[in-house]
Amino acid sequence: MYCGASMPQEVVDAMSEAAHTPVRMDELQAAASKIIAKITGAEAGYVTCGCAAALTAATAACLTGYNVDSMNRLPDTSGIPNEVLIAANQCSGYDHAISAAGAKIVYVGMSCGPLPLNQCYQTLAEDFGNAITNRTAAIAYYAGGSIPPLEEVVQLGKKYNIPIILDAAGQVPPAENLRKFVSMGVDLVAISGGKGIRGPQASGLLFGRRDLIAAASLNYFTPGFNAEYVTYEQWDPPPSLIPKGKMRDVPNIPIGRGLKVSKEAVIGLLTALQIITDEERNAKEMERLRSLLEPIVARCEGIPGLQIERGESPARGFPILTITVDTSKTGMSIDQLVQKMKDGEPPIYFVALPTPKGKFIISSCSLNEEQASIVADRLYAAFTGQ
């Protein structure tokens, strides 16, 4: 909604250089796959145009495998296993990214008896086991403390040979989560590139099993054409990414054609990944972000009724300021402040925390030096009238 996190200058420079360099996209993705695999510990990886696109590609891979006829027919999934299981308590708008590939979503779990009004039934791992049939193509799971535990769902997937698709969009930082889920046995992991990784907003990561990444890439990208489509004999995909020998034909324009990623986004995301996983480079960048918040602290810490606390969000993530407002001293509520800042020129958006009340945060991930100075001055003026 607000254009993602600001990119480090190193990422911007890499994208600018890429903009002037023509490449074959399948070869670029094959090279990217090797870098992503090294960083994540996965067998292979692919750069998409966002995490939702990664979920669509992952679903398509689980629906089709290497079957070209199935690829060409998506989102028509008649005659093939097409059900993706999702815990009912994880139902969200992002399910559309899965159904867009042609999957039929089956929500797992149902109430087993009366519950207190302030509670809802939580899906159990056994519910997934009971829901698996010969129509099941995959299990989708949303990371972030969800129920049932991911470990139990992964075990069920292995038991029944059902791939697990994990939506881990906002799970980085910390950087170690890039390796965590594959090491747990998740088959396909989707992560946003424009959030905590601080790559291009329209970028995402998909990584995991080599065969599924290959199938995802075939569902995502047209192999190549000029005046007419290439024949199977003419087709020369990079073997490290696409096992041509396992295919009987070349896919036509696949379901992911409208989700294509640019070479600039691929290079930008790879650069951002290298920064966040390099302890020295990332520490230097975090120190720069931390320094952006100091002018705000210096300008506002003496204002009566304001309490400013430095921190990180998430843990070992971006430097933030949490500001508590004592309305009895400031004469202004959080809601009034948020509206006043939004109505100003330029508009400034704060995140007002629903719990506990009376707090809002300022994140360094969306600021540069000039913007930090503007925020400091506008906050001071809002509370002091000066």
N, C-alpha and C positions, 0 to 999 in steps of 0.2 A: 504493500500500500504506500509506503514511504521510501521506496527505491532501495531497500536493502542497506547493508553496511557500506561505509565508505571504503574504497579499495586503496591499499597501499600504493604509493607512487610507483614502486617497482612493478606492480601488476599493470598499472596504466601504461607504463613504458613498454612492457612486453606485448600488450595488446596493440599498441601503436605500431610496433615493429612488425607484428604478424599481419597487420592490415595491408602492408606493402609487399607481402610474400605469398604468391600463389602456391598452393599445395594440392595434392590429391587427398581428399578428406578421409578416405578409408585408410590410407597409409598414415595420416596424422593420428587417427583414432587408434591404429595399431601401436604406434609409438607411445601414445598416451596410456594405452592399456598396460604397457610394461612399467611405466612410471607409477601408475595407480596401484598396480600389483605390488610393487616394491614398498610403497608407502603403507598400504593397508594389510599386506599379508595375504591378500586374495589371489586366486589363480589368474584373474583378468579383470579389466575395468573398462568403463566407457563414459564419455562426457556427454551429458544431455543438456537440454535447454531449461533446466529447472528440476526440482525434485518430483513434481507431479508428472513431468514427462518421463522421468526415470521409472516411476511406478507404472505408467502405461506401457513402457518398453519391457519392463520386467514381467508384467502380466502377459503381454503378447508372447514373450519367450516361453512362458510356462504353458500357454495354450497351444503353441505350434511346434515347439522343438525345431527340428530341421525340415519339417514338412512344408514344402513350397506352396502346395495347393492351399493349405490352411493359412499361410501367410497372405496369399493373394486374396483370400475371401474375407479376412477380418474387416469389420467386426461381426461378420456372420460366422457363428461358431456351431452351427447345426452339425450334428454327427460326430463331434469331438468332445472330450471332457472339458467343461467350460465353467465349472463352479469354483469360486474362490471363497473360502471360509474366513469370516471376520467375527471376532467376539462382539456380541450385541452391545456390550458396554463400551466398545471402542468405535462405534458407528460415528462417522464424521463426514463433512462435506468433501473431504479428500478421497472418499470412496469413488467419486466420479472419475478420478484418474484411472481407477482399476476397471470400472464398468465401461469406460470409453474404448478399451481394447476389444470389447465384446464379451467380457466375462459376466456371468450371472453371480451376483453376490448373495451368499447365504449367511445370514447372521446367526451365530451359534450361541445357545444358552437361552433359557427361559425360566421364569419364576417357578420355584418348586413349592410355593406355599405363601401365606400372607407374611408381609414384611412391614416393619415400622415405616411411617410416612417419609422419614428422612433417609431412608436407605433404598438401594436398588439391588437387584440380583446381580451378583458378579459371576461371570462365566468361569467355569472350571476347565482345567485341561481335559478332564474326562469328556466334557461336552464336545470338544473337538474330535476326540476319538469316535464318539457315537455318531458324529455328523459326516465322517468321511465315507464316501461311496466311490463307485467306479466312475462317477462324473466329476470327482474332485480334481482340480488342476493345480491348486496351490492354497496355501494359508497365508493371509496377510495380517501383519501385526504392527501396531503403532508403538514405538519406543517411548520411554519416559516414565518408568514406574508403573506400567500397565499391569492389569490382572487378566488372566492368570500369568504367572511368571514366564518370561520368555524362555528360560531354560527348559521348562516342562513342555512348552509348545514345540521347541526344537527337537526334543526327544521323540515326541509323537510323529513329527515330520519324518525323522529318520526311520522310525519303526514302520511307517506305512509308505515310505518312499514318496512323500509329498513335499515339494519345495516350499521353503519359507521366504516370503518377501517381507522385508522389514523397512518401514517408513521411519527413518532416523533423521528426518529433515533438519531439526534444530539441535542435534546431539553433539555438535562440535562448535566451540570447545567443550571439554578438554580434548586435545589432539589425540590422546590415547584411545578415544572412542572410535577412531578410524580403523583400529585393529581389533577392538574388543569384540564386535559382533560376529565377524568372520571366525575368530578363534572360538566362539561359542558354538559354531556350527550352522549359522544362518547362511542360506544359499544365495540370496541376493539382498544387498543393502543399498538403499537409496538415501542420499544426503543432499541437502541444499548447498549450492556453491556460493550463493549471495548473502547468506546469513553469517554464521560465525566463522566460516573459512575466509570470508571477505574477498571472494572472487567476484566475477561479473554477476549482476542480479539474475540474469537469464541464463544461469548455468547450474548444473547439478551433476552428481556422481552416482553411477551405478556400478557396483563391483560384487564379485563373488565367484561362483562356479564358472569355469571356462566355457562349458557347453552352453550354459544359459546366457552368458554374456554374448557369445557368438550369435545365438538365436535372437537376442535382443537387438543386436546391431543390424541383423538382416531385416528385422521388423521395423527398424528405425530409419534406414538409409538406403536410397536407391543405388544399386551397384554401379551404375554408370550408363549413360546413353548420349548419343549425338542425334543424328537424324532418326535413328531407330534404336530399339533396345539391343544391348549386346547379347550374343548367343552364349550358351554355356561354354563353348569352346573358346570364345573370345574373352570370357570373364577371367580376370586375374586378380582375385582378392588377395590381400596380404595373408599368408598362411598362418602367421602367429595369432591372427584374430579370427579368420574365417576358415574352417576346414572344408574346402570346396569338395573334396572327395566324398564327404558324407551327404552331399546334396545331389539331387537328380536334375535340378534345373536352376535357373536364375529367377529370384523373385521379381515381380513387376513393382510398380510404385506401391510401397507398403503403407501400413496404417500410420507409421511415424513420420511420413513425409512432411506433414504440416508442423512437425516438432523439431525440424532440423536445427542444428547448432552451428554457429559460425566458427571459423578458424580462430578468430580473435577471442571468442569465449573459451575455446579449448585451451589456448595458450595462457590466457588470463587465469583460468582456474588452476592449471598445473603450477603456475608461478605462485599463486596464493597457497596452494597445498605445500609447496616446498618451503615457503616462509613459515607457515604455522607448525610444521614438523621439524624445523631446524631450531633447536633450543636457543642458540645465540641470536639468530635473526629475529625470532619471535619475541625474545626478551627485550631486544632493542626496540621493536615496534610497540610492545606493550608499555615500555617506559615513555615513548613518545606520546602515546594515547593518554597515559596518566598525567603527563605534563599539561595536556589540553584542558584538564579540569581545574587546574590550580588558579587560573584567573577568575573562575566562577567562585571558588572558595574564598579567595582574597577579597572579592567584591561584596560577597553576601554574608560572610560569617559573623559580622558585627551587627546584623539587622535583628532587632528584638523579635522573638517569637520563631526564629528559624534555627533549627538544629541540623548541622550538616555532617554526614558520616561517609567516609570513603570506604569503598568495597569493590567487589568483583561480581560479575554476573555473566554466566553461571560461575560456580566455583572454578578457580584457575582460568577464568575467562576475561572479559573486558573490564577495565576499570570503570566504575560508576560512582555517582554521588547519590545517596539517598537523603532526601531533604524532608524533615518533619516540620509541619506548620502548626503552630499554636494559634488558632484563630482568635482567641481572646486577646492576644497581643498584636497580631498583625491586622486584625479587622478584615481579613479576607480569607475565604475558604479555599480549599484546594480546587473545587469546581470553578469558582470565580477566577482563580489564577490561571487555570488551564484555558478557560475561555478567553481571558484577556490576552494571553500570549498568542493564542491562535488568531485572534482578531487583529493583531498588530501587523506592522509592515517591516520586515517580511514576517509571515506567519511562523510561529515556533510551536512545535508539538511536544508535549510532555506525556509521559506515561504515569497516570494517577493510579496508585496501587489500591485495588478494592479492599484488601485486608493487609495490614491494619489501616484503618482510615487515617487521613491526615498526612499521608506520605506520597511523595512522587520521586521518580528517579530521572537522572540525566546520564545517558550512556555516552561514552567517548567514541563508540564505534561509528557514530553518525556525524562526527564533528571534524572540522579542520581548525587551524589557528584563528582565522578570521571569524568563523562562525562561533567559536567558543567565546570570543570577545563580545560579539553581539549578544549572545545569550546572557553573559554576565551583566552587561549594561541594561538589558531589558528587564532582567529579574530585579536588579537594584531599583530601577525606576518604578516597577510595578508595586513594590512594597514601600518605597519611600516617597514616591511622587516627584523625585528629582531626576 
